[in-house]
Amino acid sequence: MGVAGYVPTGWPEGVHPPGSPGFEQTAVSWLLDVVPADYRLHGILVRHPVALAALARHHLTACVEGARQGYRSARAELGKYLPPSGLAAVLEAYQAEGRRLVATAKAAELVSRALRGETFVPQLGGTQDVARNAGAARNAGAASANGRAAAR
């Protein structure tokens, strides 16, 4: 069972905790801020936040890969056009943007999971985990028990 108001490390600032008043509205607002502005033109995404979260996850994954590819190719692509200090600054920009994008992608994944009904619970040792709804846990336990019975 989830803990009311608990959010894991990496939860986006400004998004209310899952299950709290305003959660879905703040999640949609945040997700729209991390995707291209034209995504706002598609009402279906606002009406179905789970769909918006899926598109945001895919978009951010592509952005992370783009930043990584840019970093890998910067020396060959820009080395003869920029002074060494300029190239170093470009590489630093790629690194900073890459870190930001990875953090945003992780936050989008957390929001997506919460929009799909997963609840977050604190774990001993400072880690966090997701508790799937009780029915899913019971089904997994029953499937495991059935598997053990069939193996006998």
Sequence and secondary structure as in RCSB ss.txt:
>XXXX:A:sequence
MGVAGYVPTGWPEGVHPPGSPGFEQTAVSWLLDVVPADYRLHGILVRHPVALAALARHHLTACVEGARQGYRSAR
AELGKYLPPSGLAAVLEAYQAEGRRLVATAKAAELVSRALRGETFVPQLGGTQDVARNAGAARNAGAASANGRAA
AR
>XXXX:A:secstr
   TT   TT  TT   TTSTTHHHHHHHHHHHSS GGGGG HHHHH HHHHHHHHHHHHHHHHHHHHHHHHHHH
HHHTTTS HHHHHHHHHHHHHHHHHHHHHHHHHHHHHHHHTT EEEE GGG EEEE  HHHHHHHHHHHHHHHHH
H 
